[in-house]
Amino acid sequence: SKPGMFDFMIWPWFERFPVISESGFILNADGKLPKLAKWVEAMKANEVVQKVKVPEEIMKKFFNTVREGKADYDIE
């Protein structure tokens, strides 16, 4: 009914999906994971997640540096 420690521990992997979707991956594209999709939306709306969320633009910049083989962990 509300997020626990495990939810917060795995959330960062799901937080990256919008950036990964640029390469063609779309979570629940076939509609076979409705509970997971609902969980993702609930986590996005969670107050704690919103406070620590990494802005999508920063994630995009970071993943671009990784693709170039020069991971920059200090992007702002």
C-alpha positions in Angstrom: 0.0 0.0 0.0 3.0 2.3 0.5 6.7 2.0 -0.5 9.1 0.2 1.8 12.8 -0.1 1.8 13.0 -2.5 -1.1 10.9 -0.2 -3.3 13.3 2.7 -2.6 16.4 0.4 -3.2 15.3 -0.7 -6.7 13.7 2.6 -7.7 16.9 4.1 -9.2 17.0 1.4 -11.8 13.4 2.3 -12.9 14.2 6.0 -12.7 16.5 5.6 -15.6 13.9 4.1 -18.0 12.9 7.4 -19.6 16.6 7.8 -20.7 16.8 4.2 -21.8 13.6 4.6 -23.8 15.5 6.8 -26.3 17.2 3.6 -27.5 13.9 1.9 -28.1 13.1 0.3 -24.7 9.6 1.1 -23.4 8.4 -0.3 -20.1 5.2 -2.3 -20.4 5.0 -1.6 -24.1 2.9 -4.7 -24.6 0.7 -4.1 -21.6 1.7 -7.4 -19.9 3.0 -5.7 -16.8 0.2 -3.5 -15.5 1.1 -3.9 -11.8 4.7 -2.9 -12.5 3.5 0.1 -14.6 1.2 1.2 -11.7 4.0 0.8 -9.2 6.3 3.0 -11.4 3.6 5.7 -11.5 3.1 5.5 -7.7 6.8 5.8 -7.1 7.1 8.8 -9.4 4.4 10.5 -7.3 6.0 9.6 -4.0 7.2 12.7 -2.0 10.5 11.1 -1.1 11.3 10.1 -4.6 10.5 13.5 -5.9 12.9 15.1 -3.4 15.8 13.0 -4.5 15.0 12.6 -8.1 17.9 13.0 -10.6 16.7 15.4 -13.3 16.2 13.6 -16.7 18.6 16.1 -18.4 21.4 15.3 -16.1 20.8 11.5 -16.6 20.9 12.1 -20.4 24.2 14.0 -20.1 25.7 11.3 -17.9 24.7 8.5 -20.2 26.2 10.4 -23.2 29.5 10.6 -21.4 29.3 6.8 -20.6 28.6 6.1 -24.3 31.7 8.2 -25.2 33.8 6.0 -22.9 34.5 9.0 -20.5 32.0 8.7 -17.7 31.6 12.0 -15.9 30.2 11.6 -12.4 30.2 15.3 -11.7 27.7 16.5 -14.2 25.4 19.3 -13.0 
